[in-house]
Amino acid sequence: MKVFNAILILLVLFSMSSFDMSKACEYAGSNIGYIRSQTERALESSDINTSRFFTYKALNAIEKSKEQIEACGCDYAKESIYESLDNLKKATRVSSLNSAKLLLTRALDNSSGSLEAIKEHEEHQGSLYANDKLVMNTKMAEKENLGMLMPVGKELERKIDLSLINYQNSLDEVVNSVECKEAYEFANKIYAHCEQELLKPKLSDAKKYYNLRTKEITATALAKLKDCNK
């Protein structure tokens, strides 16, 4: 009887924790949707001041959502939205609208990737807790769940490559439409930032690949702009 009661208590606690996590993911997903919409409005703005206004709204929303994002437990979503935070902050510091829009495009891709990761995470959570055998064995369930928190290998690279398509397109637009020297200096700053990030000793696999691919894409743009540095 004691063993039965212990198992029952364990299952109740496990189901409660899964419910709390599910709610946190739901709130985080809703907030990230708002962050994405404000970033889109910043991108659509026709002047730098309006763009900054919506960028700050997105920044504030991320700061207010950190607790839910952490509680949700989806590592890829967390890394992506914090990458978005970094790009949004950079967008508030540049003086030209074109430069801001390039950074905002990266931030938008990051928030979109974060939202997609949370949706996939929630779907997995639902199927995980619906499986009686996994629920009965909490250790197996936790192990299975942890394995889904962050994509690995080729799947991780595929997600990051997809998230960088818009960045590449925007960078190409900058190369073709922005004054040559300004475009070179801006691309060179991004390239240097990626180099500094890659020197950090405890960088996650996601951040390593993200910065490596960004550096490669930016290097191609710099090669096209090489005469602009004279």
KEKEFI-82682 format. One line per 10 residues: number of its first residue (from 1); their letters; for each residue y negated, z negated, x negated of N, C-alpha, C, O. Coordinates in steps of 0.2 Angstrom, whole numbers. Layout:
<atoms>
NUM = a = Y Z X Y Z X Y Z X Y Z X; ...;
</atoms>
This chain:
<atoms>
1 = mkvfnailil = 6 0 -4 0 0 0 -6 0 -4 -11 4 -3; -6 -4 -10 -12 -4 -14 -13 2 -18 -19 5 -18; -8 6 -19 -8 12 -23 -11 17 -18 -16 21 -20; -9 17 -11 -12 22 -6 -19 20 -5 -23 25 -5; -21 14 -5 -28 12 -4 -32 15 -10 -38 17 -9; -30 14 -16 -33 16 -22 -34 24 -22 -40 26 -23; -29 27 -20 -30 35 -19 -35 37 -14 -39 41 -15; -35 33 -8 -39 34 -3 -46 33 -5 -51 37 -4; -48 28 -8 -55 26 -11 -57 32 -16 -63 34 -16; -52 34 -20 -54 39 -25 -56 45 -22 -61 49 -24;
11 = lvlfsmssfd = -52 47 -17 -53 53 -13 -60 53 -9 -64 58 -9; -62 47 -6 -68 46 -3 -74 47 -8 -79 50 -6; -73 44 -13 -78 44 -18 -79 51 -21 -85 53 -22; -74 54 -22 -74 61 -25 -77 66 -20 -81 70 -21; -76 65 -13 -79 69 -8 -86 68 -7 -90 72 -6; -88 61 -8 -95 60 -8 -99 63 -13 -104 65 -12; -96 63 -19 -100 65 -25 -100 73 -24 -105 76 -26; -95 76 -21 -95 83 -20 -101 85 -15 -104 90 -16; -101 81 -10 -106 82 -5 -113 81 -8 -118 85 -7; -114 76 -12 -121 75 -15 -123 81 -20 -128 83 -20;
21 = mskaceyags = -118 84 -23 -119 89 -28 -120 96 -24 -125 99 -26; -117 96 -18 -118 102 -14 -125 102 -11 -129 107 -11; -127 96 -9 -134 96 -7 -139 97 -12 -144 100 -11; -138 94 -18 -143 96 -24 -143 103 -25 -149 106 -27; -137 106 -25 -137 114 -26 -141 117 -21 -145 122 -22; -140 115 -15 -144 118 -9 -152 118 -10 -155 122 -9; -154 111 -11 -161 110 -13 -163 114 -19 -169 117 -18; -159 114 -24 -161 118 -30 -162 125 -29 -167 129 -31; -157 128 -25 -157 135 -23 -164 137 -19 -167 142 -20; -165 133 -14 -171 134 -10 -178 134 -14 -182 138 -14;
31 = nigyirsqte = -178 129 -19 -184 128 -23 -184 134 -28 -190 137 -29; -179 136 -31 -179 142 -35 -181 148 -32 -184 153 -34; -179 149 -25 -181 155 -21 -189 155 -21 -192 160 -21; -192 149 -20 -199 148 -19 -202 150 -26 -207 153 -26; -199 147 -32 -202 149 -38 -202 156 -39 -206 159 -42; -196 160 -37 -196 167 -38 -201 171 -34 -204 175 -37; -202 168 -28 -207 172 -24 -214 171 -27 -218 176 -27; -216 165 -30 -223 164 -33 -223 168 -39 -229 171 -41; -218 169 -43 -218 173 -49 -219 181 -47 -223 184 -50; -216 183 -41 -217 190 -39 -224 191 -37 -227 196 -38;
41 = ralessdint = -227 186 -34 -234 186 -32 -239 187 -38 -244 190 -38; -237 183 -43 -241 183 -49 -240 190 -52 -245 193 -55; -234 193 -52 -233 200 -55 -237 205 -51 -240 210 -54; -238 204 -44 -241 209 -40 -249 208 -40 -252 213 -38; -251 203 -43 -259 202 -44 -262 207 -48 -259 210 -53; -268 209 -46 -272 214 -49 -277 212 -54 -280 215 -58; -278 205 -55 -282 202 -60 -279 196 -63 -274 193 -60; -281 194 -69 -278 189 -73 -278 182 -69 -274 178 -70; -284 181 -66 -285 174 -63 -281 173 -57 -278 167 -56; -280 178 -53 -275 177 -47 -268 177 -50 -264 173 -47;
51 = srfftykaln = -266 180 -55 -260 180 -58 -258 173 -60 -253 170 -59; -263 170 -64 -262 163 -66 -261 158 -61 -258 153 -61; -265 159 -55 -265 155 -49 -258 154 -47 -255 149 -46; -254 160 -46 -247 160 -43 -242 158 -49 -237 155 -47; -244 159 -55 -240 157 -61 -240 149 -61 -234 146 -62; -245 146 -60 -246 139 -60 -242 136 -54 -239 130 -55; -242 139 -48 -238 137 -43 -231 137 -44 -227 132 -42; -228 142 -48 -221 143 -50 -220 137 -55 -214 134 -54; -224 136 -59 -223 131 -65 -222 124 -61 -218 120 -63; -227 123 -57 -227 116 -54 -220 115 -50 -218 110 -49;
61 = aiekskeqie = -218 120 -46 -212 120 -42 -206 119 -47 -201 115 -45; -206 122 -53 -200 120 -58 -200 113 -60 -195 109 -60; -206 110 -61 -207 103 -63 -204 99 -58 -201 94 -59; -206 100 -51 -204 96 -46 -197 97 -44 -194 93 -40; -193 102 -47 -186 104 -45 -181 101 -50 -175 102 -49; -184 99 -56 -179 97 -61 -174 92 -59 -168 93 -61; -175 87 -55 -170 82 -53 -164 86 -49 -159 84 -51; -166 90 -45 -161 94 -41 -157 99 -45 -151 99 -44; -160 102 -49 -157 107 -54 -152 103 -58 -146 106 -59; -154 97 -61 -150 94 -65 -144 91 -61 -138 91 -64;
71 = acgcdyakes = -145 89 -55 -140 86 -51 -135 91 -49 -129 89 -47; -137 97 -48 -132 102 -46 -127 103 -50 -121 105 -48; -128 103 -57 -123 103 -62 -121 110 -64 -116 111 -67; -125 115 -62 -124 122 -64 -128 124 -71 -134 125 -71; -124 124 -76 -127 124 -83 -131 131 -84 -137 131 -86; -128 136 -81 -131 143 -82 -138 143 -78 -143 146 -81; -138 141 -72 -144 140 -68 -149 136 -71 -155 138 -71; -147 131 -74 -152 126 -78 -155 130 -84 -161 130 -84; -151 133 -88 -154 136 -94 -158 142 -92 -163 143 -95; -156 146 -87 -160 151 -84 -167 149 -82 -172 152 -83;
81 = iyesldnlkk = -167 144 -78 -174 142 -75 -178 139 -80 -184 139 -79; -175 135 -85 -179 133 -90 -182 138 -95 -187 137 -98; -178 144 -95 -181 150 -99 -186 153 -95 -191 155 -98; -186 153 -89 -191 155 -84 -197 151 -85 -203 153 -86; -196 144 -86 -202 139 -87 -206 141 -93 -212 141 -93; -202 142 -98 -205 144 -105 -209 151 -105 -215 151 -107; -206 156 -101 -210 162 -100 -216 161 -96 -221 165 -97; -216 157 -91 -221 156 -86 -227 153 -90 -233 154 -90; -225 148 -94 -230 144 -98 -234 149 -103 -240 149 -104; -230 154 -106 -233 159 -111 -237 163 -107 -243 165 -109;
91 = atrvsslnsa = -236 165 -101 -240 169 -97 -247 167 -95 -251 170 -94; -247 160 -95 -254 157 -94 -258 157 -100 -264 156 -99; -255 158 -106 -259 158 -112 -262 164 -114 -266 165 -119; -259 170 -112 -261 177 -114 -268 179 -110 -269 176 -105; -271 183 -113 -278 185 -111 -278 191 -107 -282 192 -102; -273 196 -108 -273 202 -104 -268 202 -98 -262 198 -99; -269 205 -93 -264 206 -87 -258 209 -89 -253 207 -87; -258 214 -93 -252 218 -95 -247 213 -99 -241 213 -98; -250 209 -104 -246 205 -107 -243 199 -103 -237 198 -104; -247 197 -98 -245 192 -93 -239 195 -89 -234 191 -88;
101 = kllltraldn = -240 201 -87 -234 204 -83 -228 205 -86 -223 204 -83; -228 206 -93 -222 207 -97 -218 200 -97 -212 200 -96; -222 195 -98 -219 188 -98 -217 186 -91 -211 183 -90; -220 188 -86 -219 186 -79 -212 190 -77 -208 187 -73; -211 196 -80 -205 200 -78 -199 196 -81 -194 196 -78; -200 194 -87 -194 190 -90 -193 183 -86 -187 181 -84; -199 180 -84 -198 174 -80 -195 175 -73 -190 171 -71; -196 181 -70 -193 183 -64 -186 184 -64 -182 182 -60; -184 188 -70 -177 189 -71 -173 183 -72 -167 182 -70; -176 178 -76 -173 171 -77 -172 168 -70 -166 165 -69;
111 = ssgsleaike = -177 167 -66 -176 164 -60 -171 167 -55 -168 164 -51; -171 174 -55 -166 178 -51 -159 176 -53 -155 175 -49; -158 176 -60 -152 174 -63 -150 167 -61 -144 166 -60; -154 163 -61 -153 156 -60 -151 155 -52 -146 151 -51; -154 159 -48 -153 158 -41 -146 161 -40 -142 158 -36; -144 167 -43 -137 170 -42 -132 165 -45 -127 164 -42; -133 161 -50 -128 157 -53 -127 151 -48 -121 149 -48; -132 148 -45 -132 143 -40 -127 145 -34 -123 141 -32; -129 151 -32 -125 154 -26 -117 154 -28 -113 152 -24; -116 157 -34 -109 157 -36 -106 150 -37 -100 149 -36;
121 = heehqgslya = -110 146 -40 -108 139 -41 -106 136 -34 -101 132 -34; -110 137 -29 -109 134 -23 -103 136 -19 -99 133 -16; -102 143 -20 -96 146 -17 -89 143 -21 -84 142 -17; -90 142 -27 -84 140 -31 -83 132 -29 -77 130 -28; -88 129 -28 -87 122 -25 -84 122 -19 -80 117 -18; -86 126 -14 -83 126 -8 -75 128 -8 -72 125 -4; -74 133 -12 -67 134 -12 -63 129 -16 -57 128 -14; -66 126 -21 -62 120 -24 -61 115 -20 -55 112 -20; -65 112 -16 -64 106 -12 -60 108 -6 -57 103 -2; -59 114 -4 -55 116 2 -48 117 0 -43 117 4;
131 = ndklvmntkm = -46 116 -7 -40 117 -9 -37 110 -10 -39 106 -14; -32 108 -5 -29 102 -5 -26 99 -11 -27 93 -13; -22 104 -14 -19 102 -21 -24 100 -26 -23 95 -30; -30 103 -26 -35 101 -31 -38 95 -30 -40 91 -34; -40 94 -23 -43 88 -21 -38 82 -22 -41 77 -24; -32 82 -21 -27 77 -22 -27 75 -30 -26 69 -32; -28 80 -34 -28 79 -41 -35 79 -44 -37 85 -46; -39 74 -44 -46 74 -46 -47 76 -53 -52 80 -55; -43 75 -58 -44 77 -65 -43 84 -65 -47 87 -69; -38 87 -62 -37 94 -62 -44 98 -59 -46 103 -61;
141 = aekenlgmlm = -46 95 -53 -52 98 -50 -58 98 -54 -62 102 -55; -59 92 -58 -65 91 -62 -64 96 -68 -70 99 -70; -58 97 -71 -58 102 -76 -59 109 -74 -62 113 -77; -56 111 -68 -58 117 -65 -65 118 -64 -68 124 -65; -68 113 -61 -75 114 -60 -80 115 -66 -84 119 -66; -78 111 -71 -82 111 -77 -81 118 -81 -86 121 -84; -75 121 -80 -74 128 -82 -79 133 -79 -80 139 -82; -81 132 -73 -86 137 -70 -93 136 -71 -97 139 -68; -95 130 -74 -102 129 -75 -106 134 -79 -112 136 -77; -103 137 -84 -106 141 -88 -102 147 -90 -96 146 -92;
151 = pvgkelerki = -104 154 -88 -99 159 -90 -99 159 -98 -103 157 -101; -93 162 -100 -92 162 -107 -90 170 -109 -88 174 -105; -91 171 -116 -88 177 -118 -92 183 -115 -98 183 -115; -88 188 -114 -91 195 -111 -94 194 -104 -99 197 -103; -92 189 -100 -95 188 -94 -102 185 -95 -107 187 -91; -103 181 -100 -110 178 -101 -114 183 -104 -120 184 -102; -112 187 -108 -115 193 -111 -117 198 -106 -123 201 -106; -113 199 -101 -114 204 -95 -120 201 -91 -125 205 -89; -120 195 -89 -125 192 -85 -132 192 -89 -137 194 -86; -132 191 -95 -138 191 -99 -141 198 -100 -147 199 -99;
161 = dlslinyqns = -136 203 -101 -138 210 -102 -142 212 -95 -147 216 -96; -139 210 -90 -142 212 -83 -149 209 -82 -153 212 -80; -149 203 -84 -156 199 -83 -161 202 -88 -167 201 -86; -159 206 -93 -164 209 -98 -166 216 -96 -171 219 -100; -163 219 -91 -165 226 -90 -172 227 -88 -176 231 -90; -175 222 -83 -182 223 -81 -186 222 -87 -192 225 -87; -185 217 -91 -189 216 -97 -189 222 -102 -195 224 -104; -184 225 -103 -184 231 -107 -188 237 -103 -192 240 -107; -187 237 -97 -192 242 -93 -199 241 -94 -203 245 -95; -201 234 -93 -208 232 -93 -210 233 -100 -216 235 -101;
171 = ldevvnsvec = -206 232 -105 -208 233 -112 -210 240 -114 -214 242 -117; -205 244 -111 -206 252 -112 -213 254 -109 -217 258 -111; -215 251 -103 -221 252 -100 -227 250 -104 -232 254 -104; -226 244 -107 -232 242 -111 -233 247 -117 -238 248 -119; -227 249 -120 -227 253 -126 -231 260 -124 -235 263 -128; -230 262 -118 -232 269 -116 -239 268 -113 -243 273 -113; -242 262 -111 -248 262 -107 -253 257 -110 -259 258 -109; -251 253 -114 -256 248 -117 -259 250 -124 -255 254 -127; -265 249 -125 -268 251 -132 -263 249 -137 -260 243 -138; -262 254 -142 -257 253 -147 -257 247 -151 -251 244 -152;
181 = keayefanki = -262 245 -154 -262 239 -158 -261 232 -154 -257 228 -156; -263 232 -148 -262 226 -143 -255 226 -142 -252 221 -142; -252 232 -140 -245 232 -138 -240 230 -144 -236 226 -143; -242 232 -150 -238 230 -156 -239 222 -158 -234 219 -159; -245 220 -157 -246 213 -158 -242 208 -153 -239 203 -155; -242 210 -147 -239 207 -142 -231 207 -143 -228 202 -143; -228 213 -144 -221 214 -145 -219 210 -152 -214 207 -152; -223 210 -157 -222 206 -163 -221 199 -162 -217 195 -165; -226 196 -157 -225 189 -156 -219 187 -153 -216 182 -154; -216 191 -148 -210 190 -145 -204 190 -150 -200 186 -150;
191 = yahceqellk = -205 195 -154 -199 196 -159 -199 190 -164 -194 187 -165; -205 187 -166 -206 182 -170 -203 175 -167 -200 171 -170; -205 175 -160 -202 169 -156 -195 169 -156 -191 164 -157; -192 175 -155 -184 175 -155 -181 173 -161 -176 170 -162; -184 175 -167 -182 174 -173 -182 166 -174 -177 163 -177; -187 163 -172 -188 155 -173 -183 152 -169 -180 147 -171; -182 154 -163 -177 151 -158 -170 152 -161 -166 147 -161; -168 158 -164 -161 159 -167 -160 154 -173 -154 153 -175; -165 152 -176 -165 147 -182 -163 140 -180 -161 136 -184; -164 138 -174 -162 132 -171 -155 130 -172 -151 134 -170;
201 = pklsdakkyy = -153 125 -175 -146 123 -176 -141 122 -170 -135 123 -170; -144 119 -165 -140 117 -159 -141 122 -153 -141 119 -147; -142 128 -154 -143 132 -148 -137 134 -145 -132 135 -148; -137 134 -138 -131 136 -134 -130 143 -135 -134 147 -137; -123 145 -133 -121 152 -133 -126 156 -129 -127 162 -131; -128 154 -123 -132 158 -119 -139 159 -122 -141 165 -122; -142 154 -125 -148 155 -128 -148 159 -134 -152 163 -136; -142 159 -138 -141 163 -144 -141 170 -142 -145 174 -145; -137 172 -137 -136 179 -135 -143 181 -132 -145 187 -133; -146 177 -128 -152 179 -124 -157 181 -130 -161 186 -129;
211 = nlrtkeitat = -158 177 -134 -163 178 -140 -161 184 -144 -166 188 -146; -155 184 -146 -153 190 -150 -154 197 -146 -157 201 -150; -152 197 -140 -153 203 -136 -161 205 -135 -163 211 -136; -165 200 -134 -172 201 -133 -175 203 -140 -179 208 -140; -172 200 -145 -175 202 -152 -173 210 -153 -177 213 -156; -167 212 -151 -165 219 -152 -169 224 -148 -171 229 -151; -170 222 -142 -174 226 -137 -181 227 -140 -184 232 -140; -184 221 -142 -191 221 -145 -191 225 -151 -196 228 -153; -186 224 -155 -186 228 -162 -187 236 -161 -190 239 -164; -183 238 -155 -184 245 -154 -191 247 -152 -193 252 -154;
221 = alaklkdcnk = -194 243 -148 -201 244 -146 -206 244 -152 -210 248 -153; -204 239 -157 -209 239 -163 -208 245 -167 -212 247 -170; -202 248 -167 -201 254 -171 -205 260 -168 -207 264 -172; -206 260 -162 -210 265 -159 -217 264 -160 -221 269 -160; -219 258 -161 -226 256 -162 -228 255 -170 -233 252 -171; -223 257 -174 -224 255 -181 -231 257 -184 -233 254 -189; -233 263 -182 -239 266 -185 -246 262 -182 -251 263 -184; -245 258 -177 -250 254 -174 -252 248 -178 -257 245 -177; -248 246 -183 -250 240 -187 -254 242 -194 -255 238 -198; -256 248 -194 -260 251 -200 -267 250 -199 -271 251 -203;
</atoms>
